Amino acid sequence: MKVLVAGAHGNTARRLVRALVKNGHEVRGLVRKEGQLPDVEADGAEAVLVDLEAEEVDGAVGEAVAGCDAVVFAAGAGAGSGAARKETMDYGGAAKLVEAAEKKGVGRYLMLSSMGADDPEGRDEAMRPYLRAKGRADEKLRESGLEWTIIRPGRLTDGEGAGRIDAAESLGRYGEIPREDVAAAFAVALESPNTVGKTFEILSGETPVREALEGL
C-alpha cells in the first residue's frame, strides 16, 4: 500500500514509518518543519512539508493525500502546547485529513488516539483539553465513510518493545506501553480487515501483537 503518515517526525510515528517500510509499503511522511524532512527521508519515506493547521483540504492537505491507499494520523500539538493548539491540531488536523481522504478516495484511515478519550471529564484536569480534542477527532472519523480503525494506547514509553500487548474495546485499567509496540500494532492493524470499524485500547501485555489484534 501507499500510506500517508501524518506527524511522521514524532517519536511513535518514526517507529511506525520504519516498520511500514520494512513490511514493503510505500510511505509518504507529513511533517510541519523543513528541518524534519531529512530524518523522515532517512527512515525510508517520501517526506512532504505540510502544515495541517494552516493548509486547506482543497490545497496542500488534499494534494498530500492524493494517490494514497491509507492514512495514519499520528500528529499532535505536543505536551507543551496549550488548549487552543490541541483543538487546532489534535482535532482540526485529524478532521482535515478525514475530509481530504474522503475527497481523494482514500479508503483506509487509522487514528492514533488515547485511553481516556471517551471520558475526558474523568481524567486529570491538565489532560482534559487533549482528551476532548482526541475524542472529537475519533467521532469525526467514525462518522466518515472511511474504513476506520481507532487505537487508544495508554501512557507511551520509550523503552524497547516486547512485541506483546493486551488489546480490547475496554481494558478496564490504565497503564503503559512502549512506542515500539504501538507502532507494531498500527502496522498489523493496517493489514487486518477485522480491525476496520473498531475502537480499542492497547497496553503492554502477554499476547503477541498480531494474535492480540486477531482476537478483537
ZIRAMO-V470343 format. One record per backbone hydrogen bond with DSSP energy under -0.5 kcal/mol. CO is the residue of the C=O (numbers start at 0). NH is the residue of the N-H. If there is no record, write none. Layout:
# ZIRAMO-V470343
CO & NH
CO & NH
This chain:
# ZIRAMO-V470343
0 & 2
0 & 25
1 & 68
1 & 69
2 & 4
2 & 27
3 & 5
3 & 71
4 & 7
4 & 29
5 & 73
6 & 9
9 & 13
10 & 14
11 & 15
12 & 16
13 & 17
14 & 18
15 & 19
16 & 20
17 & 21
18 & 22
19 & 24
20 & 23
24 & 26
25 & 2
26 & 28
26 & 45
27 & 4
27 & 29
28 & 47
29 & 6
29 & 7
30 & 49
32 & 35
33 & 36
35 & 39
36 & 40
37 & 41
38 & 42
39 & 44
40 & 43
44 & 46
45 & 28
47 & 30
47 & 49
49 & 51
50 & 54
55 & 58
55 & 60
55 & 61
56 & 61
58 & 62
59 & 63
60 & 64
61 & 65
64 & 67
68 & 107
69 & 3
70 & 109
71 & 5
71 & 73
72 & 111
77 & 80
81 & 85
82 & 86
83 & 87
84 & 88
84 & 89
85 & 89
85 & 90
86 & 91
88 & 92
88 & 93
90 & 94
91 & 95
92 & 96
93 & 97
94 & 98
95 & 99
96 & 100
97 & 101
98 & 102
99 & 103
100 & 105
101 & 104
104 & 106
106 & 146
107 & 70
108 & 148
109 & 72
110 & 112
110 & 150
113 & 116
115 & 118
118 & 121
119 & 122
123 & 126
123 & 127
124 & 127
124 & 128
126 & 130
127 & 131
128 & 132
129 & 133
130 & 134
131 & 135
132 & 136
133 & 137
134 & 138
135 & 139
136 & 140
137 & 141
138 & 142
140 & 143
145 & 147
146 & 108
147 & 196
147 & 197
148 & 110
148 & 150
149 & 199
150 & 112
150 & 152
151 & 201
152 & 114
154 & 176
156 & 178
158 & 179
162 & 208
163 & 204
164 & 206
165 & 202
167 & 200
174 & 154
175 & 203
176 & 156
177 & 180
177 & 181
178 & 182
179 & 183
180 & 184
181 & 185
182 & 186
183 & 187
184 & 188
185 & 189
186 & 190
187 & 190
188 & 191
190 & 192
191 & 194
192 & 195
194 & 197
197 & 149
199 & 151
200 & 167
201 & 153
202 & 165
206 & 164
207 & 211
208 & 212
209 & 213
210 & 214
212 & 215
